[in-house]
């Protein structure tokens, strides 16, 4: 029997992390006028390469079917994420002594949520963003943006144009590229001298330990550990010199890298995360065993809760038309019979149907027009922020529910 091959090293991958079956593309929201039309669905099966330990989906949905003019994820609708971006910009401007003669390039710059903070400090920037819908929003706030996919060819063109960034940054994008080697080769080509690349990504260790299977969806082609990232980076002449552990997205890493010959000294975070991953056996098959059973337990717990709520005549709505929520709902086969409706702050998602589950999405005010007994918070990483926003509903008796890593109800 033949198996899919690793996108980095080409090794066959018989080892499964989890198979979530067929699923709609997580950020492809369905206009209500097209409710009767069928949606394309694709396998969502995650495997582990036992050579380089890159964890990845085994069948790719072409990026152009995901990151296009209809792409509905805008970073600026999360207050906590905006604060995170602002703090990063302030820290890096000081750490690297960035000023008017510097250049910061962000790959997958979305709606300019991060780069606007450098612009405000008088630091020149360039965003690179393949989705025209969000790039247009960035341009409107003064963030110059190229509407292109990033890779080695674009990096060569920018280099030949004389672009010499002091800082290249990307948050939650390394997992989104099907050809991870082309992407990293592009970063290496753009870096010169002591320039720094920082990349943030949800940490695979947290995904496994806290059963964050809902962060698996088609636009995440890879699920990253420091172990795998160091391996991929080294192949392209990059050296990781520091790591920070972040609370974002349920537990992320911010990795600092430079060219191999640069003089940046290793930070203490690097040894700590290496040791944590070694203790979790991420460099052996045993570190990935039993994950599927834990995922099934989350599914069964959520379905039991929703069915019991329905049997008692309780109404359940969802908050946050998040991609992770769509993975959860589709895997559990949950529809409007169990979750009446969903709300989201992003106008691009309102008055649509969630992909796969076909649960209708409205403005947040719908919760006040039709108060539910329970609000299922789909972006569980924003639980505290959401509960604060809905303090009036909480005072009225609405309770809040999260499903990962197990059912939790907040009165």
N, C-alpha and C positions, 0 to 999 in steps of 0.2 A: 504493500500500500504506500502511495506517495502522499506527502503532506505539503502544505504551503511552506514557502521558504521565507526566511527572515529578510526584511527590507534593508537591513544594514549589512549583514555578513553572508547571506545566502544559504545559511544552514536550514535543513528541514526542521519543522517544529511540530512534533507529535504531542507536546505537552499543552493541555488546555488549562487556562485559568478559570474561564467561565463561558458558557454558551447561553446567550440571552435570546436566541431564536431570531425570527424575522421582526424587523422594526422599521417604522417610518423614519425619515431623516429628521433629527430632533428640532432643528430651527426652521423647518419648512411649514409655517403656519398656513392653514387652509382658509381662504376667503369663504365667508358664509354662503355666498352665491354659488360656490362650487362644492357644496356639501355632498351632492349626489355623485361626484366624480371619484373614481378609485384613486388611491395613492400608491406610488411605488414603494415597496418595502424591500429591505436588504438584510442579509444575514448579519448578526452582531455577535461574532464568536471571537474571543480573545485568547491568543496563544502566547507561549513563553519560548523564546529562543534560549536553548540550553548551552549556547556557545558564547554569545555576547550579552545575554540576559536582558535583551530589549523585549518588552512585553508589547503586543500589538494586535490590532484587528487583523484577521486573516483574509479579508476581502475588502478592497477599497471601493468606496463610492467616489467617483471623480470629483475633485475639488470644485470645478465649475458648477456642479449641481448643488453645491452647498453655499459657497462664498460668491454670491452674485448680487444683482440689483435688488432682489427681494429679501436678502439676508436681514434678519430682524433683531439681531443682538446689538444693542447700543450700550456701551460701558457706563454712560453717564446717568443711568437710572438707579444706581446703587450708591447711596450716600457713603457707606463705609468703604466702598472701592475707590470713590473719589478722594476720600481722606487718605487712603493707602497710597494712591498715586502722588498726591501732593507731598506727603512725607518723603517718598522715594526721591522725588525731584530735588527737594531741599537738601537731603542727605548727600546725594550724588554731586550736586553742584558744589557743595563744600568739600567733599572728599577728593574730587578730581580738579578742584579749582577752576571750574568752568566759567567762561565769561564771553564777551562779545566776539572774540576771535575763535571761539570753540564751535563745534558742530555736534549735535546730538541727533542720531537717526534711530527712529523706532520702527521696528518691523511688526506689521499687523497693528497699526496705530489707531484703528477703529475710528471713533468720532472725535479724536483729538484730546480725550480726557486726561492724558498724561502729559503730552508735549506742550499743552497750553501753559503748564506750570513753568516750563523752561522759557517759553516765549515771554511770560510775565517778568522774568528776571533778565530779559535782554539777551538770551542765549539763542543763537540760530538753531533751527531744527528742520528736519525733513521727515515726514511720515510716509510709510509705504503700506498700502492697504488695498487688497484686491476687491473689496466690496464697495461698489460705487455709492450705494445708499448711505453708508456711514462715512465714507471719505468726503462726500459733499457736506456733511454736517461739520467735519473738521475744518474744511476750507472756510466755512462761514464764520468760524471763530478765530481765523488767522493762523491756522496751522497748514502750511504747504504740504500737499499730499500727492504722491504718485499712486495711481490706481493700477497696480500691478501685483502679480505674485512674485515673491522674493526667491531668488536662487542665485547660482553662481554667475549666470549670464547677466542678470541685472547688476550684481555686485561689480562685475568687470566693467560694465558700462559706466557706473557711478565712479569707480576708481579712475577710469580713463578720462572722465570729466573733471578730475581733480578734487573729488569729494574725499576729505580726510577726516572722518568722525573721530572725536576724542572718546565718545561713548556710543555704543550701539546697545539698544535695549529691546527686549521683547518679553511680554507677559502673557503666559498661557497661549503660546503660539507654536513652540517646538513640537508639542504633541499633535498639532493640527496639520503637519506637512507630511504627505505620503512619501516623498523622497527626502528623508531626513539628512542623507549625505550631501545632496545638492544644496540644501539649506545651510548646513554647517560649513560646507566649502565656501559658500558665498560670504558668510560672516568672516571666515579666515582671510578671504581675499580683500575685504574692506578694511580690516584692521591693519594699522601700521604702528611701529614703535611701541610705546607704552599704552596705547589705546586699550580700552576695556569693553568687554561684552558682558552684560548681565542678562540672565534669562530666568524667569520664574515659571514654575510648573507645579501642579498638584503632585505630592510625593507618593509614589507607588506604595511605600511602606504604610502610609496612613490609609490609603485605599484598601489595602489588604487587612490591616489590623482593625479598622472601623467599618468594614463591609460597605465601603462607599461605591458599590457597583453602579449606582445611578450616574456616576461621573463618566461612565462608559457610553459613548455614542459615536456615530459614524464620523463626525468631524474631528474626533480624537483618534488619530491613527495609531498613536503610541502612548504608553503609560510608563512614566519615567522614574527610574531610580538614579541616584548619584552614580552607582556602579556602571550602569549602561551609558549614561551621559559622558562620563570620563572616557569610556572606551571609544565612543563615537567621536568625541572632540579630539582625542589623541591622534586618531587616524588622519585628521586634517590639520595637524600642527598647532592645536590649541591646548592650553594647560589650564586646568581649574586651580585657582589659588585661594578661593574662599567660598564658604557656603553659609547662608543665613536660613534659619528655620522660621517660617511665617505662619500665622494662624489662618490666612486667607484660603478659601475654597476647601475648608476642612483640614488644612495642613499642607503647606507648600514649601518648596525650597527656592531660594534665590541663589543662583550659582554665578560666581564671578570668574571670568576666564580672560586669558590674554594669549598672545603668541608665545610659543615655547621659549623664545629667547628674551622675553620681557623680564623686568627685574622685580615684579610684584612678589612679596613674600607671602608664604602660606598663612592663612588665618586659622584660629583654633577651631572654627566650626567644621572645617574639612575633616579633621581626624575624628571628631565626634560623630558626624553623620556616617562616615565610613564604618565606624565601630557599631553604630546602631543597625546598619544594614547587614553587617556580618553576623551580628547576634540574631537577626531575624532570618538568617540563611537565604538571603536574596540571591546568593551565588550558587544555590543548589535547588534541585527540584522540590525538596522538602519544604522550602519556604512558601510554596504556592499550593500545597496540598490542602484539601478541605474547604477551599473558598466557595465552591459551588454550593455546598451544603448550607453554608452560612447565608448565602444569597437566597436560597429557597426558604429559609426560616424567616427572613425579612418579608418576603412575599406573603407567606402564610399568615404572619402576624398582622400585616396591613389589611389583608382581605378579611380576616376574622373581625377586626375592629370595624371596618366599613359595613360588613354584613350585619353585625350586631347593632350598629347605629341605625341602619335602615329598618331593622326589625322592631326597634323601639320608637320608630317614627321621628328620629333625629335627622336634621338636615346637615349635610357636609358640603362645604365649598373649599376651593383650593386657592392659595395665594402664590403668585409667581409662576408665570408661564415659562419656566426655566427649562433648558435642555435636559438637565438632570432629572427634572420632574417628568419629562416626556419618556425618558428611559424607564423610570419607575412605573409609570402608568401603563406603558405598552407591555412591559415584561409581566406585570401582574394582570393584564387584560382588564383594566378598570376603565369604565366609560361613564356617561352621564347618569346611568342608573344608580351609581354609587356615589359619584361626586357631581353635584348638580351643575356647578359652573366654576370657572376660574377667574381671578382678577390679576391685573398687571398694570404697573405704572407706565409702561412703554406704549405710546399710541400705535406703534407699528404692529403690536400684537393684539390690540383691542379689536373687538368685532370680527374675530377670526375663530377658527376651531383648532384645538390642539392637534398636532399631527398624530395619526394613529388612533388615539382615544376619542377624538371628535368632541371633546368637552368644550363648550363655548367659553370665550374669553371676553371679559368686559373691563371697564375702568374700575378702579378700587372702590369708587362710590357705590357700586352694586352691592357691596357687603352691607352698606347702611340702608339701602333700599330693601334688600331681602336678607336680613340678618340670619346667618346660619347658627346652628348649635356648636359646630366644630369648624375650624379653619385648618385644613391640612397645608402646612407650609412646605412647599416643594423645594425651594432653595434653602435647605435646612441650615446651611452655613450662615444665613442672614436672619436666623430665628429671633435673636434679641432685637435687632433693628426692626423687624416686622411687628413684633409684639408692641414695641414702643409706638410705632405708627398707628396701631389699632387699639390704643389704650381705652378709647371710649367703648369699643365693642367688648373688650375684656371686662370693663366695669358693668356692662349690661349682661354678663353671663356667658358670653362666647368663650369657648376653650380652644386651645391651640395644640395641634398635633404634628409631630414629626415621626417619620417611619424608619430612619436610618440612624444608628445601626440596629435599633429596635423601637417598637412603638413607645412614644413618650407623650403624655398629655399634660399640658400646662393650664391650670385653672386661671 
